[in-house]
Amino acid sequence: MAHRGGDWHCDNSMANFKASVEHQVEGVETDVWLSKDGVAMVLHGDSDGQLSLYGKPDEFVYKWTHDELINNLQIENGEQMPTLE
């Protein structure tokens, strides 16, 4: 089981999920939170979808739209936040 996609790349990044497939892991664990406009966003948030890992400790996923999240916050490797779409 690859926690947050595994240990090959940044947590919850597409690069990490792809590496998990390449390493033939049996499963991948991740966190999913709904944005303000109802899009299922893949990110590791603190309790209740806090955005503290993105430098926004007083903000929550459900207060931002999909576009606001992908245009203003990035994973450590520069990727945009993935969705379940």
Phi and psi in radians as a Rosetta constraint file:
Dihedral C 1 N 2 CA 2 C 2 CIRCULARHARMONIC -1.702 0.35
Dihedral N 2 CA 2 C 2 N 3 CIRCULARHARMONIC 1.932 0.35
Dihedral C 2 N 3 CA 3 C 3 CIRCULARHARMONIC -1.304 0.35
Dihedral N 3 CA 3 C 3 N 4 CIRCULARHARMONIC 2.165 0.35
Dihedral C 3 N 4 CA 4 C 4 CIRCULARHARMONIC 0.984 0.35
Dihedral N 4 CA 4 C 4 N 5 CIRCULARHARMONIC 0.480 0.35
Dihedral C 4 N 5 CA 5 C 5 CIRCULARHARMONIC 1.739 0.35
Dihedral N 5 CA 5 C 5 N 6 CIRCULARHARMONIC -0.173 0.35
Dihedral C 5 N 6 CA 6 C 6 CIRCULARHARMONIC 1.990 0.35
Dihedral N 6 CA 6 C 6 N 7 CIRCULARHARMONIC -3.021 0.35
Dihedral C 6 N 7 CA 7 C 7 CIRCULARHARMONIC -1.942 0.35
Dihedral N 7 CA 7 C 7 N 8 CIRCULARHARMONIC 0.300 0.35
Dihedral C 7 N 8 CA 8 C 8 CIRCULARHARMONIC -1.509 0.35
Dihedral N 8 CA 8 C 8 N 9 CIRCULARHARMONIC -0.579 0.35
Dihedral C 8 N 9 CA 9 C 9 CIRCULARHARMONIC -2.452 0.35
Dihedral N 9 CA 9 C 9 N 10 CIRCULARHARMONIC -2.940 0.35
Dihedral C 9 N 10 CA 10 C 10 CIRCULARHARMONIC -1.082 0.35
Dihedral N 10 CA 10 C 10 N 11 CIRCULARHARMONIC 2.525 0.35
Dihedral C 10 N 11 CA 11 C 11 CIRCULARHARMONIC -0.901 0.35
Dihedral N 11 CA 11 C 11 N 12 CIRCULARHARMONIC 2.416 0.35
Dihedral C 11 N 12 CA 12 C 12 CIRCULARHARMONIC 0.981 0.35
Dihedral N 12 CA 12 C 12 N 13 CIRCULARHARMONIC 0.479 0.35
Dihedral C 12 N 13 CA 13 C 13 CIRCULARHARMONIC -1.694 0.35
Dihedral N 13 CA 13 C 13 N 14 CIRCULARHARMONIC 2.705 0.35
Dihedral C 13 N 14 CA 14 C 14 CIRCULARHARMONIC -1.078 0.35
Dihedral N 14 CA 14 C 14 N 15 CIRCULARHARMONIC -0.617 0.35
Dihedral C 14 N 15 CA 15 C 15 CIRCULARHARMONIC -1.046 0.35
Dihedral N 15 CA 15 C 15 N 16 CIRCULARHARMONIC -0.704 0.35
Dihedral C 15 N 16 CA 16 C 16 CIRCULARHARMONIC -1.211 0.35
Dihedral N 16 CA 16 C 16 N 17 CIRCULARHARMONIC -0.727 0.35
Dihedral C 16 N 17 CA 17 C 17 CIRCULARHARMONIC -1.117 0.35
Dihedral N 17 CA 17 C 17 N 18 CIRCULARHARMONIC -0.729 0.35
Dihedral C 17 N 18 CA 18 C 18 CIRCULARHARMONIC -1.124 0.35
Dihedral N 18 CA 18 C 18 N 19 CIRCULARHARMONIC -0.690 0.35
Dihedral C 18 N 19 CA 19 C 19 CIRCULARHARMONIC -1.123 0.35
Dihedral N 19 CA 19 C 19 N 20 CIRCULARHARMONIC -0.621 0.35
Dihedral C 19 N 20 CA 20 C 20 CIRCULARHARMONIC -1.080 0.35
Dihedral N 20 CA 20 C 20 N 21 CIRCULARHARMONIC -0.714 0.35
Dihedral C 20 N 21 CA 21 C 21 CIRCULARHARMONIC -1.136 0.35
Dihedral N 21 CA 21 C 21 N 22 CIRCULARHARMONIC -0.789 0.35
Dihedral C 21 N 22 CA 22 C 22 CIRCULARHARMONIC -1.077 0.35
Dihedral N 22 CA 22 C 22 N 23 CIRCULARHARMONIC -0.572 0.35
Dihedral C 22 N 23 CA 23 C 23 CIRCULARHARMONIC -1.539 0.35
Dihedral N 23 CA 23 C 23 N 24 CIRCULARHARMONIC 0.074 0.35
Dihedral C 23 N 24 CA 24 C 24 CIRCULARHARMONIC 0.958 0.35
Dihedral N 24 CA 24 C 24 N 25 CIRCULARHARMONIC 0.763 0.35
Dihedral C 24 N 25 CA 25 C 25 CIRCULARHARMONIC -1.199 0.35
Dihedral N 25 CA 25 C 25 N 26 CIRCULARHARMONIC 2.677 0.35
Dihedral C 25 N 26 CA 26 C 26 CIRCULARHARMONIC -1.353 0.35
Dihedral N 26 CA 26 C 26 N 27 CIRCULARHARMONIC -0.402 0.35
Dihedral C 26 N 27 CA 27 C 27 CIRCULARHARMONIC -2.892 0.35
Dihedral N 27 CA 27 C 27 N 28 CIRCULARHARMONIC 2.836 0.35
Dihedral C 27 N 28 CA 28 C 28 CIRCULARHARMONIC -2.261 0.35
Dihedral N 28 CA 28 C 28 N 29 CIRCULARHARMONIC 2.298 0.35
Dihedral C 28 N 29 CA 29 C 29 CIRCULARHARMONIC -1.815 0.35
Dihedral N 29 CA 29 C 29 N 30 CIRCULARHARMONIC 2.385 0.35
Dihedral C 29 N 30 CA 30 C 30 CIRCULARHARMONIC -2.617 0.35
Dihedral N 30 CA 30 C 30 N 31 CIRCULARHARMONIC 3.024 0.35
Dihedral C 30 N 31 CA 31 C 31 CIRCULARHARMONIC -1.927 0.35
Dihedral N 31 CA 31 C 31 N 32 CIRCULARHARMONIC 2.487 0.35
Dihedral C 31 N 32 CA 32 C 32 CIRCULARHARMONIC -2.276 0.35
Dihedral N 32 CA 32 C 32 N 33 CIRCULARHARMONIC 2.277 0.35
Dihedral C 32 N 33 CA 33 C 33 CIRCULARHARMONIC -2.284 0.35
Dihedral N 33 CA 33 C 33 N 34 CIRCULARHARMONIC 2.539 0.35
Dihedral C 33 N 34 CA 34 C 34 CIRCULARHARMONIC -1.496 0.35
Dihedral N 34 CA 34 C 34 N 35 CIRCULARHARMONIC 2.334 0.35
Dihedral C 34 N 35 CA 35 C 35 CIRCULARHARMONIC -1.325 0.35
Dihedral N 35 CA 35 C 35 N 36 CIRCULARHARMONIC 3.031 0.35
Dihedral C 35 N 36 CA 36 C 36 CIRCULARHARMONIC -0.977 0.35
Dihedral N 36 CA 36 C 36 N 37 CIRCULARHARMONIC -0.601 0.35
Dihedral C 36 N 37 CA 37 C 37 CIRCULARHARMONIC -1.703 0.35
Dihedral N 37 CA 37 C 37 N 38 CIRCULARHARMONIC 0.277 0.35
Dihedral C 37 N 38 CA 38 C 38 CIRCULARHARMONIC 1.498 0.35
Dihedral N 38 CA 38 C 38 N 39 CIRCULARHARMONIC 0.233 0.35
Dihedral C 38 N 39 CA 39 C 39 CIRCULARHARMONIC -1.513 0.35
Dihedral N 39 CA 39 C 39 N 40 CIRCULARHARMONIC 2.325 0.35
Dihedral C 39 N 40 CA 40 C 40 CIRCULARHARMONIC -1.346 0.35
Dihedral N 40 CA 40 C 40 N 41 CIRCULARHARMONIC 1.887 0.35
Dihedral C 40 N 41 CA 41 C 41 CIRCULARHARMONIC -1.714 0.35
Dihedral N 41 CA 41 C 41 N 42 CIRCULARHARMONIC 2.387 0.35
Dihedral C 41 N 42 CA 42 C 42 CIRCULARHARMONIC -1.722 0.35
Dihedral N 42 CA 42 C 42 N 43 CIRCULARHARMONIC 1.932 0.35
Dihedral C 42 N 43 CA 43 C 43 CIRCULARHARMONIC -2.810 0.35
Dihedral N 43 CA 43 C 43 N 44 CIRCULARHARMONIC 2.730 0.35
Dihedral C 43 N 44 CA 44 C 44 CIRCULARHARMONIC -1.586 0.35
Dihedral N 44 CA 44 C 44 N 45 CIRCULARHARMONIC 1.906 0.35
Dihedral C 44 N 45 CA 45 C 45 CIRCULARHARMONIC -1.961 0.35
Dihedral N 45 CA 45 C 45 N 46 CIRCULARHARMONIC 2.731 0.35
Dihedral C 45 N 46 CA 46 C 46 CIRCULARHARMONIC -1.201 0.35
Dihedral N 46 CA 46 C 46 N 47 CIRCULARHARMONIC -2.990 0.35
Dihedral C 46 N 47 CA 47 C 47 CIRCULARHARMONIC -0.954 0.35
Dihedral N 47 CA 47 C 47 N 48 CIRCULARHARMONIC 2.459 0.35
Dihedral C 47 N 48 CA 48 C 48 CIRCULARHARMONIC 1.105 0.35
Dihedral N 48 CA 48 C 48 N 49 CIRCULARHARMONIC 0.390 0.35
Dihedral C 48 N 49 CA 49 C 49 CIRCULARHARMONIC 1.291 0.35
Dihedral N 49 CA 49 C 49 N 50 CIRCULARHARMONIC 0.516 0.35
Dihedral C 49 N 50 CA 50 C 50 CIRCULARHARMONIC -1.082 0.35
Dihedral N 50 CA 50 C 50 N 51 CIRCULARHARMONIC 2.584 0.35
Dihedral C 50 N 51 CA 51 C 51 CIRCULARHARMONIC -1.791 0.35
Dihedral N 51 CA 51 C 51 N 52 CIRCULARHARMONIC 0.513 0.35
Dihedral C 51 N 52 CA 52 C 52 CIRCULARHARMONIC -1.096 0.35
Dihedral N 52 CA 52 C 52 N 53 CIRCULARHARMONIC -0.542 0.35
Dihedral C 52 N 53 CA 53 C 53 CIRCULARHARMONIC -1.229 0.35
Dihedral N 53 CA 53 C 53 N 54 CIRCULARHARMONIC -0.177 0.35
Dihedral C 53 N 54 CA 54 C 54 CIRCULARHARMONIC -1.910 0.35
Dihedral N 54 CA 54 C 54 N 55 CIRCULARHARMONIC 0.299 0.35
Dihedral C 54 N 55 CA 55 C 55 CIRCULARHARMONIC 1.391 0.35
Dihedral N 55 CA 55 C 55 N 56 CIRCULARHARMONIC 0.277 0.35
Dihedral C 55 N 56 CA 56 C 56 CIRCULARHARMONIC -2.206 0.35
Dihedral N 56 CA 56 C 56 N 57 CIRCULARHARMONIC 1.199 0.35
Dihedral C 56 N 57 CA 57 C 57 CIRCULARHARMONIC -1.109 0.35
Dihedral N 57 CA 57 C 57 N 58 CIRCULARHARMONIC -0.356 0.35
Dihedral C 57 N 58 CA 58 C 58 CIRCULARHARMONIC -1.783 0.35
Dihedral N 58 CA 58 C 58 N 59 CIRCULARHARMONIC 0.198 0.35
Dihedral C 58 N 59 CA 59 C 59 CIRCULARHARMONIC -1.988 0.35
Dihedral N 59 CA 59 C 59 N 60 CIRCULARHARMONIC 2.748 0.35
Dihedral C 59 N 60 CA 60 C 60 CIRCULARHARMONIC -2.317 0.35
Dihedral N 60 CA 60 C 60 N 61 CIRCULARHARMONIC 2.610 0.35
Dihedral C 60 N 61 CA 61 C 61 CIRCULARHARMONIC -0.948 0.35
Dihedral N 61 CA 61 C 61 N 62 CIRCULARHARMONIC -0.782 0.35
Dihedral C 61 N 62 CA 62 C 62 CIRCULARHARMONIC -1.149 0.35
Dihedral N 62 CA 62 C 62 N 63 CIRCULARHARMONIC -0.174 0.35
Dihedral C 62 N 63 CA 63 C 63 CIRCULARHARMONIC -1.615 0.35
Dihedral N 63 CA 63 C 63 N 64 CIRCULARHARMONIC -0.120 0.35
Dihedral C 63 N 64 CA 64 C 64 CIRCULARHARMONIC -2.034 0.35
Dihedral N 64 CA 64 C 64 N 65 CIRCULARHARMONIC 2.510 0.35
Dihedral C 64 N 65 CA 65 C 65 CIRCULARHARMONIC -1.354 0.35
Dihedral N 65 CA 65 C 65 N 66 CIRCULARHARMONIC 2.904 0.35
Dihedral C 65 N 66 CA 66 C 66 CIRCULARHARMONIC -0.938 0.35
Dihedral N 66 CA 66 C 66 N 67 CIRCULARHARMONIC -0.878 0.35
Dihedral C 66 N 67 CA 67 C 67 CIRCULARHARMONIC -1.076 0.35
Dihedral N 67 CA 67 C 67 N 68 CIRCULARHARMONIC -0.715 0.35
Dihedral C 67 N 68 CA 68 C 68 CIRCULARHARMONIC -1.099 0.35
Dihedral N 68 CA 68 C 68 N 69 CIRCULARHARMONIC -0.712 0.35
Dihedral C 68 N 69 CA 69 C 69 CIRCULARHARMONIC -1.137 0.35
Dihedral N 69 CA 69 C 69 N 70 CIRCULARHARMONIC -0.857 0.35
Dihedral C 69 N 70 CA 70 C 70 CIRCULARHARMONIC -1.314 0.35
Dihedral N 70 CA 70 C 70 N 71 CIRCULARHARMONIC -0.409 0.35
Dihedral C 70 N 71 CA 71 C 71 CIRCULARHARMONIC -1.559 0.35
Dihedral N 71 CA 71 C 71 N 72 CIRCULARHARMONIC -0.330 0.35
Dihedral C 71 N 72 CA 72 C 72 CIRCULARHARMONIC -2.025 0.35
Dihedral N 72 CA 72 C 72 N 73 CIRCULARHARMONIC -0.310 0.35
Dihedral C 72 N 73 CA 73 C 73 CIRCULARHARMONIC -2.192 0.35
Dihedral N 73 CA 73 C 73 N 74 CIRCULARHARMONIC 2.430 0.35
Dihedral C 73 N 74 CA 74 C 74 CIRCULARHARMONIC -2.269 0.35
Dihedral N 74 CA 74 C 74 N 75 CIRCULARHARMONIC 2.668 0.35
Dihedral C 74 N 75 CA 75 C 75 CIRCULARHARMONIC -1.249 0.35
Dihedral N 75 CA 75 C 75 N 76 CIRCULARHARMONIC 2.793 0.35
Dihedral C 75 N 76 CA 76 C 76 CIRCULARHARMONIC -0.898 0.35
Dihedral N 76 CA 76 C 76 N 77 CIRCULARHARMONIC -0.557 0.35
Dihedral C 76 N 77 CA 77 C 77 CIRCULARHARMONIC -1.516 0.35
Dihedral N 77 CA 77 C 77 N 78 CIRCULARHARMONIC 0.107 0.35
Dihedral C 77 N 78 CA 78 C 78 CIRCULARHARMONIC 1.603 0.35
Dihedral N 78 CA 78 C 78 N 79 CIRCULARHARMONIC -0.085 0.35
Dihedral C 78 N 79 CA 79 C 79 CIRCULARHARMONIC -1.223 0.35
Dihedral N 79 CA 79 C 79 N 80 CIRCULARHARMONIC 2.675 0.35
Dihedral C 79 N 80 CA 80 C 80 CIRCULARHARMONIC -1.325 0.35
Dihedral N 80 CA 80 C 80 N 81 CIRCULARHARMONIC 2.744 0.35
Dihedral C 80 N 81 CA 81 C 81 CIRCULARHARMONIC -1.089 0.35
Dihedral N 81 CA 81 C 81 N 82 CIRCULARHARMONIC 2.219 0.35
Dihedral C 81 N 82 CA 82 C 82 CIRCULARHARMONIC -1.312 0.35
Dihedral N 82 CA 82 C 82 N 83 CIRCULARHARMONIC 2.838 0.35
Dihedral C 82 N 83 CA 83 C 83 CIRCULARHARMONIC -2.103 0.35
Dihedral N 83 CA 83 C 83 N 84 CIRCULARHARMONIC 3.036 0.35
Dihedral C 83 N 84 CA 84 C 84 CIRCULARHARMONIC -1.487 0.35
Dihedral N 84 CA 84 C 84 N 85 CIRCULARHARMONIC -0.035 0.35
